Amino acid sequence: MSYALENALSQWEEGARRLGDDPAMDPAVNAVLDELRRRLGSTFEIAELAQMYADDTDWASELARTGATGTEAVFVVDAAFGRYAREAADYGGGRIRPRAARGGAQRDR
């Protein structure tokens, strides 16, 4: 696993931990999740999500600020990316699955 991916996963876990089970943050997290689905679609790999996270999260921060205040927006973004990571084709049970273990071909790009 690359350092960039490992670092992103760590930040996403920290965001989820910092938000905890606070239902007041759900609208902000869901707004970011909806936009992630729109941008990446339903079939993606964890590296694609990590690259999006590394390239630009300003759009996600703006969405998060609509439902959260102050520094919580950072944690909302991280938590949303972490939740969406669970839907990656090559990510299951908190681990990245090797391509051979997934039993399918990589999607066309």
C-alpha positions in Angstrom: 0.0 0.0 0.0 1.4 3.4 -0.9 2.1 6.0 1.7 -0.4 8.4 0.2 -3.2 5.8 0.4 -2.2 4.7 3.9 -2.1 8.4 5.0 -5.5 9.0 3.5 -7.1 6.0 5.2 -5.6 7.2 8.5 -7.1 10.6 8.0 -10.5 9.2 7.1 -10.5 7.0 10.2 -9.6 10.0 12.4 -12.4 12.0 10.8 -14.9 9.3 11.6 -13.5 8.9 15.1 -13.8 12.7 15.8 -17.4 12.9 14.6 -18.4 9.8 16.5 -22.1 9.0 16.3 -23.2 12.7 16.3 -26.4 12.7 14.2 -26.1 16.4 13.8 -23.2 15.8 11.4 -25.2 13.4 9.2 -26.6 16.0 6.8 -23.1 17.4 6.1 -21.6 13.9 5.7 -24.4 12.8 3.4 -24.0 15.9 1.2 -20.3 15.1 0.7 -21.2 11.4 0.1 -23.8 12.3 -2.5 -21.3 14.4 -4.4 -18.6 11.7 -4.2 -21.2 9.3 -5.8 -21.8 11.8 -8.5 -18.2 12.4 -9.2 -16.9 8.8 -9.0 -19.9 6.7 -9.7 -20.7 3.4 -8.1 -17.7 1.4 -9.4 -14.3 2.8 -8.4 -11.1 1.6 -6.7 -9.7 3.0 -3.4 -6.7 4.5 -5.2 -9.1 6.7 -7.3 -10.8 7.9 -4.2 -7.4 8.6 -2.5 -6.3 10.5 -5.6 -9.4 12.7 -5.6 -8.8 13.4 -1.9 -5.1 14.3 -2.6 -6.0 16.5 -5.6 -8.7 18.7 -4.3 -11.2 18.6 -1.4 -12.2 22.3 -1.5 -15.5 21.4 -3.0 -16.1 18.9 -0.2 -15.1 21.4 2.4 -17.6 23.9 1.0 -20.4 21.2 1.1 -19.4 20.3 4.7 -19.5 23.9 5.9 -23.2 24.0 4.8 -24.0 21.5 7.5 -21.2 21.9 10.0 -19.3 24.8 11.5 -15.7 25.6 12.1 -13.1 22.9 12.1 -15.7 20.2 12.1 -15.9 20.6 8.4 -12.5 18.9 8.0 -13.7 15.9 10.0 -16.9 15.8 8.0 -15.0 15.5 4.8 -12.6 12.9 6.2 -15.5 10.8 7.6 -17.4 11.0 4.3 -14.4 9.8 2.3 -13.9 7.0 4.8 -17.5 5.9 4.5 -17.4 6.0 0.7 -14.1 4.0 0.8 -16.1 1.1 2.0 -17.9 1.0 -1.3 -14.7 0.7 -3.4 -14.4 -2.4 -5.6 -11.1 -3.3 -4.1 -11.7 -2.5 -0.4 -13.5 -4.8 2.0 -13.4 -5.4 5.7 -11.1 -2.4 6.3 -8.5 -3.8 3.9 -7.5 -3.4 0.3 -8.1 -6.6 -1.6 -5.6 -7.7 -4.2 -7.0 -7.7 -7.7 -6.8 -11.5 -8.0 -8.9 -11.9 -4.8 -11.7 -9.7 -6.2 -12.5 -12.3 -8.8 -13.1 -9.8 -11.6 -11.4 -7.7 -14.2 -10.6 -4.1 -13.6 -13.1 -1.8 -15.1 -12.4 0.0 -18.4 -11.1 3.6 -18.0 
